[in-house]
Amino acid sequence: MSRLNVNFAEAKGRIKPMHATNNGPSCEVGSKHLGWHNPPPNVKNGNLEEFRAAGIPYARTHDSSFYAKYGLEHTVDVAFIFPNFDADPYDPNSYDFACTDHYMDMIEAAGTKVFYRLGHRIEHEIKKYGTLPPKDFHKWAVICEHIIRHYTEGWADGSCRDMQYWEIWNEPDLDADDATNKRTWGGTKAQFFEFYHVAATHLKQCFPHLKIGGPAIAGKLDWAEDFLAQLKAPLDFFSWHVYAHTVEKVTDRAKKVRELLDRYGYTETESILNEWNYVLGWHGEEIKYSHIVERQIKGASFTLGTMCACQMLPVDMLMYYDARPTAWNGLFDLNQLGKVTTTAYFTFPMFNELYKLGTYVECGSDDTDAFVCAAKNENEAAVVLTHYNDDDSTAPKFIRLDITGLSFENGVEAEIYLLDSDHDLTLIQKAVVYSDRFIWEPNVPNFTCYLIKLKKL
């Protein structure tokens, strides 16, 4: 029997945003409809309602320019907003904010905050454009300065949005210096180090109240160590990526990243995992399998298990890749009849139940395949748990969940919700508990997920 415990009498800090995403909803906002015809009033507006219901706290704007409703090659990326690098960066007429403004409205319509990636989408094309090193690093920084001013100070007929996170570049370590097909940074490692120094120093001087960081490494820790060892520029957050089919790989990387940051004196720098998803392998049948699984209950369990495990570790935010319509989107399928969500989607509103409560409490598991997380406020509490092992043949587990420290004079109403291949977070059991201890002993098949909601009566 696997033993899980939750002690609501022991507060352990805050529930962190483990359910953020890359990219926002697919919808229309205001009168700016993008399409051939205006939809009648009874036609569903994309996935905005479901995105909002998931309570996704942040959306990172990376690879946004692959998607038409976000604006394609006219949105987000610095080279698209400022298309002529020889233009005057102090002249509002040098910038094209139209599609990006609309996309920011989409994200905020869902109640989600923007985590803005300054740089360019990955370029798989045979010729590179926006991923080449800028001709003038300081001018690029000045351009970014004015993009930030447009969105936070209203410059150039802009807005004053609550956009705290500004990330410099994406995956500069993806390809080696001598690679013939550099997809994310066309220069050398040394050039990137200089580039980051110039950009981060300038932006932090302009916006000391905002969070300036990066560089969203693809995962090469030796590259990251070289970066940190020479760094003299601001680094409010360090962003990094990992794709895996075991929770252990993610948690191991999270520990190593935090250790690296602390070793080089960046003890206050946030560690942000801002690309992750289920990946069995990167080629052939394995990547096809991965894209199928990420939408199903197996992908849901991996996702929830990773959220639970990382809540306990020194990582400050997780940002799932991707909520944009793509093969990487395990949350939404806009081509279904009657709904837009997948099975894996429901792990996000599940974790959001904890996030809304706010206070993380002591949790534990004696089984590396059983994951649990819990939170509370003054009158309510919630627990999520899942059984995840990547081996599909793994047998069900008898789990003993021991909940203590939540006692109210008139009792506690408990509701148990099930997420599996046949239930989309369905209420399966309801009871009133009068004791200060609640023990539940289900037989849990592999990949099954539960949400337990507790409310003071």
C-alpha positions as CSV (number, residue, x, y, z in Angstrom):
1,M,0.0,0.0,0.0
2,S,1.2,3.5,-0.9
3,R,0.9,6.1,1.9
4,L,0.2,9.7,1.2
5,N,-0.3,12.3,3.9
6,V,-1.6,15.8,4.1
7,N,-1.4,18.0,7.2
8,F,-3.5,21.1,6.9
9,A,-2.1,22.4,10.3
10,E,1.3,22.8,8.8
11,A,1.5,25.7,6.3
12,K,4.5,25.6,4.0
13,G,4.2,28.9,2.0
14,R,2.3,29.7,-1.1
15,I,1.0,27.6,-4.0
16,K,3.2,28.6,-6.9
17,P,2.0,29.1,-10.5
18,M,2.6,25.5,-11.7
19,H,-0.2,25.8,-14.3
20,A,1.0,28.6,-16.6
21,T,1.3,28.0,-20.3
22,N,3.1,29.2,-23.4
23,N,0.5,31.3,-25.4
24,G,-3.0,32.2,-24.7
25,P,-6.5,31.4,-25.9
26,S,-7.8,31.2,-29.5
27,C,-10.6,33.7,-29.6
28,E,-11.9,37.0,-30.8
29,V,-12.0,40.2,-28.6
30,G,-14.0,43.3,-28.9
31,S,-15.1,44.1,-32.5
32,K,-11.8,42.8,-34.0
33,H,-13.0,39.6,-35.6
34,L,-10.4,37.7,-37.5
35,G,-12.1,35.5,-40.1
36,W,-14.2,35.4,-43.2
37,H,-17.6,36.0,-41.5
38,N,-18.7,37.4,-38.2
39,P,-20.1,34.6,-36.1
40,P,-23.7,34.8,-34.9
41,P,-24.2,35.5,-31.2
42,N,-24.8,31.8,-30.3
43,V,-21.6,30.5,-31.8
44,K,-18.8,29.6,-29.4
45,N,-15.9,32.0,-29.2
46,G,-13.0,29.7,-29.6
47,N,-11.6,28.4,-26.2
48,L,-11.8,31.6,-24.2
49,E,-14.3,30.3,-21.7
50,E,-12.3,27.1,-21.0
51,F,-9.0,29.0,-20.9
52,R,-10.5,31.4,-18.3
53,A,-12.0,28.5,-16.3
54,A,-8.6,26.8,-16.0
55,G,-7.3,29.9,-14.2
56,I,-4.1,29.9,-16.1
57,P,-2.0,32.6,-14.4
58,Y,0.6,33.5,-17.0
59,A,1.0,33.0,-20.8
60,R,4.4,33.2,-22.4
61,T,4.5,34.7,-25.8
62,H,6.9,32.3,-27.5
63,D,6.3,30.9,-31.0
64,S,3.1,33.0,-31.1
65,S,3.9,34.1,-34.6
66,F,3.2,30.6,-36.0
67,Y,-0.5,31.1,-35.5
68,A,-2.8,33.2,-37.6
69,K,-5.3,34.4,-35.0
70,Y,-2.3,35.8,-32.9
71,G,-1.1,37.7,-36.0
72,L,1.4,35.3,-37.7
73,E,4.5,37.2,-38.9
74,H,3.2,40.5,-37.6
75,T,3.0,39.7,-33.9
76,V,5.2,39.5,-30.7
77,D,8.7,39.0,-32.2
78,V,10.9,42.0,-32.1
79,A,11.8,41.8,-35.8
80,F,8.1,41.8,-36.7
81,I,7.1,44.7,-34.4
82,F,10.2,46.7,-35.6
83,P,10.5,45.4,-39.2
84,N,13.2,47.9,-40.4
85,F,16.2,47.6,-38.2
86,D,17.6,50.8,-39.7
87,A,14.6,52.9,-38.7
88,D,14.6,55.3,-35.8
89,P,13.8,53.4,-32.5
90,Y,12.5,56.6,-30.9
91,D,9.9,57.2,-33.6
92,P,6.5,55.5,-32.9
93,N,6.0,55.2,-36.7
94,S,8.9,52.7,-36.8
95,Y,6.8,50.1,-34.9
96,D,3.8,48.0,-35.9
97,F,2.0,47.0,-32.7
98,A,-1.5,46.2,-34.2
99,C,-1.5,42.4,-34.1
100,T,0.4,42.2,-30.9
101,D,-2.0,44.6,-29.2
102,H,-4.9,42.3,-30.2
103,Y,-3.1,39.2,-29.0
104,M,-2.4,40.9,-25.6
105,D,-6.1,41.6,-25.4
106,M,-6.9,38.0,-26.1
107,I,-4.6,36.8,-23.2
108,E,-6.0,39.4,-20.7
109,A,-9.6,38.5,-21.7
110,A,-8.9,35.1,-20.1
111,G,-7.8,36.7,-16.8
112,T,-4.2,35.7,-17.6
113,K,-1.1,37.8,-17.3
114,V,1.5,38.1,-20.1
115,F,5.0,36.8,-19.8
116,Y,6.7,38.5,-22.7
117,R,9.5,36.8,-24.7
118,L,11.7,39.4,-26.4
119,G,13.3,37.8,-29.4
120,H,12.1,35.5,-32.2
121,R,10.3,32.3,-32.7
122,I,12.3,29.2,-33.6
123,E,13.3,29.1,-37.3
124,H,13.2,25.7,-39.0
125,E,13.4,27.3,-42.4
126,I,16.4,26.9,-44.6
127,K,17.2,30.6,-44.4
128,K,17.2,32.4,-41.1
129,Y,15.9,35.9,-40.4
130,G,14.9,36.9,-36.9
131,T,17.3,34.5,-35.1
132,L,20.4,36.1,-36.5
133,P,22.3,38.3,-34.0
134,P,21.1,41.9,-34.2
135,K,23.5,44.2,-36.1
136,D,23.6,46.5,-33.1
137,F,23.0,45.0,-29.6
138,H,22.4,48.3,-27.9
139,K,19.9,49.5,-30.6
140,W,18.1,46.2,-30.2
141,A,17.8,46.9,-26.5
142,V,16.5,50.4,-27.1
143,I,13.8,48.8,-29.4
144,C,12.8,46.4,-26.6
145,E,12.8,49.4,-24.2
146,H,10.1,51.0,-26.4
147,I,8.1,47.8,-26.7
148,I,8.0,47.6,-23.0
149,R,7.0,51.3,-22.7
150,H,4.2,50.7,-25.2
151,Y,2.7,47.9,-23.0
152,T,3.4,49.2,-19.5
153,E,3.5,53.0,-19.9
154,G,1.2,53.8,-22.9
155,W,4.0,54.9,-25.2
156,A,3.0,55.2,-28.9
157,D,-0.8,55.0,-28.3
158,G,-0.1,51.9,-26.1
159,S,-1.5,50.7,-22.8
160,C,-0.6,50.4,-19.1
161,R,-0.7,46.7,-18.5
162,D,0.5,44.6,-15.6
163,M,3.3,42.8,-17.5
164,Q,6.1,42.0,-15.0
165,Y,8.2,39.4,-16.8
166,W,10.4,40.3,-19.8
167,E,12.5,37.5,-21.2
168,I,15.5,38.0,-23.4
169,W,15.7,35.4,-26.2
170,N,14.9,31.7,-26.4
171,E,17.1,28.6,-26.4
172,P,20.4,30.2,-27.5
173,D,22.1,26.9,-26.5
174,L,20.0,24.7,-28.8
175,D,22.7,24.4,-31.5
176,A,26.4,24.3,-31.2
177,D,28.7,27.1,-32.4
178,D,29.8,25.1,-35.4
179,A,26.3,23.9,-36.3
180,T,25.2,24.4,-40.0
181,N,21.5,24.9,-39.1
182,K,21.2,27.2,-36.1
183,R,17.5,27.5,-35.4
184,T,17.4,29.9,-32.4
185,W,20.6,31.9,-32.2
186,G,22.7,32.4,-35.3
187,G,25.8,33.6,-33.5
188,T,28.3,32.0,-31.2
189,K,27.9,31.4,-27.5
190,A,30.4,34.3,-26.7
191,Q,28.3,36.6,-28.9
192,F,25.2,35.7,-27.0
193,F,26.8,36.4,-23.7
194,E,27.7,39.9,-24.9
195,F,24.2,40.4,-26.3
196,Y,22.5,39.4,-23.1
197,H,24.8,41.7,-21.1
198,V,24.0,44.7,-23.2
199,A,20.2,44.0,-23.4
200,A,19.6,43.1,-19.7
201,T,21.7,46.0,-18.4
202,H,19.9,48.5,-20.5
203,L,16.4,47.2,-19.8
204,K,17.0,46.9,-16.0
205,Q,18.3,50.5,-15.9
206,C,15.1,51.6,-17.7
207,F,12.7,49.4,-15.7
208,P,14.2,48.6,-12.2
209,H,10.7,47.6,-11.1
210,L,10.2,45.0,-13.8
211,K,11.6,41.4,-13.9
212,I,14.3,41.1,-16.6
213,G,15.7,37.7,-17.3
214,G,16.2,34.7,-19.6
215,P,17.7,33.2,-21.6
216,A,15.3,30.2,-21.8
217,I,18.0,27.6,-22.3
218,A,17.1,24.4,-24.2
219,G,18.6,22.3,-21.4
220,K,22.4,22.3,-21.7
221,L,23.6,22.7,-18.2
222,D,27.3,23.1,-19.1
223,W,26.2,26.0,-21.3
224,A,24.2,27.4,-18.5
225,E,27.2,27.2,-16.1
226,D,29.4,29.1,-18.6
227,F,26.7,31.7,-18.9
228,L,26.3,32.2,-15.1
229,A,30.1,32.1,-14.5
230,Q,30.7,35.1,-16.7
231,L,27.5,37.0,-16.1
232,K,27.7,40.6,-14.8
233,A,24.3,41.7,-16.0
234,P,20.9,41.6,-14.1
235,L,19.1,38.2,-14.0
236,D,15.8,38.5,-12.1
237,F,14.8,35.1,-13.4
238,F,16.6,32.2,-15.1
239,S,14.4,30.3,-17.6
240,W,15.0,26.8,-18.8
241,H,13.4,23.9,-20.7
242,V,13.0,20.2,-20.3
243,Y,10.8,17.6,-22.1
244,A,10.4,14.2,-20.5
245,H,8.3,11.1,-20.0
246,T,9.2,10.7,-16.3
247,V,8.5,13.1,-13.5
248,E,11.9,12.3,-12.1
249,K,13.7,13.8,-15.1
250,V,11.9,17.1,-14.6
251,T,12.6,17.2,-10.8
252,D,16.2,16.2,-11.2
253,R,16.7,19.1,-13.7
254,A,14.9,21.5,-11.4
255,K,17.3,20.7,-8.5
256,K,20.4,21.0,-10.7
257,V,19.3,24.4,-12.1
258,R,18.7,25.8,-8.5
259,E,22.0,24.4,-7.4
260,L,23.8,26.2,-10.3
261,L,22.1,29.5,-9.6
262,D,23.0,29.3,-5.9
263,R,26.6,28.3,-6.6
264,Y,27.1,31.4,-8.7
265,G,25.5,33.8,-6.2
266,Y,22.0,34.1,-7.8
267,T,20.2,32.9,-4.7
268,E,17.3,35.4,-5.2
269,T,16.9,34.7,-9.0
270,E,13.7,32.9,-9.8
271,S,14.0,29.5,-11.5
272,I,11.3,29.3,-14.2
273,L,10.7,26.1,-16.3
274,N,8.9,27.7,-19.2
275,E,8.8,24.9,-21.7
276,W,7.9,21.3,-20.8
277,N,5.6,18.5,-21.9
278,Y,5.5,14.8,-22.3
279,V,8.1,13.5,-24.8
280,L,9.1,9.9,-25.1
281,G,11.5,10.6,-28.0
282,W,12.1,13.3,-30.6
283,H,11.9,11.3,-33.8
284,G,9.7,8.9,-35.8
285,E,7.1,7.0,-34.0
286,E,8.2,8.2,-30.6
287,I,7.3,11.9,-31.2
288,K,4.0,10.9,-32.9
289,Y,3.2,8.8,-29.8
290,S,4.2,11.7,-27.6
291,H,1.7,14.1,-29.3
292,I,-1.1,11.5,-28.9
293,V,-0.3,10.8,-25.3
294,E,-0.1,14.4,-24.2
295,R,-3.8,14.8,-24.8
296,Q,-4.9,11.6,-23.1
297,I,-5.2,10.5,-19.5
298,K,-1.5,9.4,-19.5
299,G,-0.5,12.9,-20.4
300,A,-2.8,14.3,-17.8
301,S,-1.3,12.2,-15.1
302,F,2.2,13.1,-16.1
303,T,1.2,16.8,-16.1
304,L,-0.4,16.7,-12.7
305,G,2.4,14.6,-11.2
306,T,4.9,17.1,-12.4
307,M,3.0,20.0,-11.0
308,C,2.7,18.3,-7.6
309,A,6.4,17.4,-7.5
310,C,7.6,20.8,-8.6
311,Q,5.5,22.6,-6.0
312,M,7.7,20.9,-3.4
313,L,10.9,21.9,-5.1
314,P,12.8,25.2,-5.5
315,V,11.3,26.1,-8.9
316,D,9.1,29.2,-9.0
317,M,6.9,28.7,-12.1
318,L,6.0,26.0,-14.7
319,M,4.9,27.1,-18.2
320,Y,3.5,24.2,-20.2
321,Y,4.3,24.1,-23.9
322,D,1.9,24.8,-25.6
323,A,-1.6,26.3,-25.5
324,R,-1.3,27.5,-29.1
325,P,-3.1,25.3,-31.7
326,T,-0.3,23.0,-32.6
327,A,0.7,19.3,-32.2
328,W,2.3,20.4,-28.8
329,N,-1.1,21.5,-27.4
330,G,-2.3,18.8,-25.2
331,L,-5.1,20.9,-23.6
332,F,-7.3,22.1,-26.5
333,D,-8.5,20.5,-29.7
334,L,-10.5,23.0,-31.7
335,N,-11.5,20.5,-34.3
336,Q,-13.8,18.4,-32.0
337,L,-17.5,18.5,-32.2
338,G,-19.3,19.8,-29.1
339,K,-16.2,20.6,-27.1
340,V,-12.7,22.1,-27.3
341,T,-11.0,20.5,-24.3
342,T,-9.0,17.3,-24.1
343,T,-8.7,15.0,-21.1
344,A,-5.3,16.5,-20.1
345,Y,-6.9,20.0,-20.0
346,F,-8.6,19.2,-16.7
347,T,-5.3,19.0,-14.7
348,F,-5.1,22.8,-15.1
349,P,-8.4,23.7,-13.4
350,M,-7.5,20.9,-10.8
351,F,-4.3,22.6,-9.9
352,N,-6.0,26.0,-10.1
353,E,-8.3,24.9,-7.2
354,L,-5.1,24.8,-5.1
355,Y,-3.8,28.1,-6.5
356,K,-7.0,29.9,-5.7
357,L,-6.8,28.7,-2.1
358,G,-3.3,30.1,-1.8
359,T,-1.6,28.4,1.1
360,Y,0.5,25.3,0.5
361,V,0.4,22.7,3.3
362,E,2.6,19.8,4.3
363,C,2.3,16.8,2.0
364,G,4.2,13.6,1.6
365,S,4.3,10.3,-0.3
366,D,6.3,7.1,0.3
367,D,5.9,6.1,-3.3
368,T,7.8,7.6,-6.2
369,D,4.8,6.9,-8.5
370,A,2.1,8.5,-6.3
371,F,2.0,12.3,-6.2
372,V,0.0,14.6,-3.9
373,C,-0.4,18.3,-3.3
374,A,-2.8,20.3,-1.1
375,A,-3.7,23.9,-0.2
376,K,-6.1,25.8,2.1
377,N,-7.6,29.1,3.1
378,E,-9.7,30.0,6.1
379,N,-12.8,28.1,5.1
380,E,-11.8,25.7,2.3
381,A,-9.1,23.2,1.3
382,A,-8.3,20.9,-1.5
383,V,-6.1,17.9,-2.4
384,V,-5.0,16.6,-5.8
385,L,-3.3,13.3,-6.4
386,T,-2.4,11.0,-9.2
387,H,-0.7,7.6,-9.8
388,Y,1.8,7.9,-12.7
389,N,4.3,5.4,-14.1
390,D,5.3,5.7,-17.8
391,D,5.0,1.9,-18.1
392,D,1.4,1.4,-19.4
393,S,1.3,-2.1,-17.8
394,T,1.8,-0.8,-14.3
395,A,-0.8,-2.4,-11.9
396,P,-3.2,-0.3,-9.9
397,K,-2.0,0.8,-6.4
398,F,-3.9,0.7,-3.1
399,I,-3.3,4.2,-1.8
400,R,-3.9,5.3,1.8
401,L,-4.5,9.1,1.9
402,D,-4.3,10.4,5.5
403,I,-5.6,13.9,5.9
404,T,-5.2,15.6,9.3
405,G,-5.3,19.1,10.7
406,L,-8.6,20.3,9.2
407,S,-11.3,20.3,11.8
408,F,-14.3,22.6,12.1
409,E,-17.0,22.6,14.7
410,N,-19.9,21.7,12.4
411,G,-17.9,19.4,10.2
412,V,-16.4,19.4,6.7
413,E,-18.1,18.7,3.4
414,A,-15.9,16.5,1.2
415,E,-16.3,16.2,-2.6
416,I,-14.2,13.7,-4.6
417,Y,-13.8,14.3,-8.3
418,L,-12.4,11.7,-10.7
419,L,-10.3,12.3,-13.9
420,D,-9.6,9.2,-16.0
421,S,-10.3,8.0,-19.6
422,D,-14.1,7.9,-18.9
423,H,-14.6,10.8,-16.5
424,D,-13.8,14.5,-17.1
425,L,-13.3,15.6,-13.5
426,T,-16.7,14.1,-12.5
427,L,-18.0,14.2,-8.9
428,I,-18.1,10.6,-7.7
429,Q,-18.5,10.9,-4.0
430,K,-19.7,13.3,-1.4
431,A,-19.7,13.1,2.4
432,V,-19.6,15.1,5.6
433,V,-16.6,14.5,7.9
434,Y,-16.8,15.4,11.6
435,S,-13.4,14.1,12.7
436,D,-10.1,16.1,12.5
437,R,-8.7,13.1,10.6
438,F,-10.0,11.8,7.2
439,I,-8.6,8.6,5.7
440,W,-9.4,7.5,2.2
441,E,-8.2,4.2,0.7
442,P,-8.9,3.9,-3.0
443,N,-7.5,1.4,-5.5
444,V,-6.0,3.7,-8.0
445,P,-5.2,2.5,-11.6
446,N,-2.2,4.0,-13.3
447,F,-2.8,7.5,-14.7
448,T,-5.9,8.1,-12.6
449,C,-6.2,11.6,-11.1
450,Y,-8.4,12.8,-8.2
451,L,-9.4,16.2,-6.8
452,I,-10.8,16.4,-3.2
453,K,-12.5,19.6,-2.3
454,L,-13.1,20.3,1.4
455,K,-15.4,23.0,2.8
456,K,-16.2,24.2,6.3
457,L,-19.9,23.8,7.2
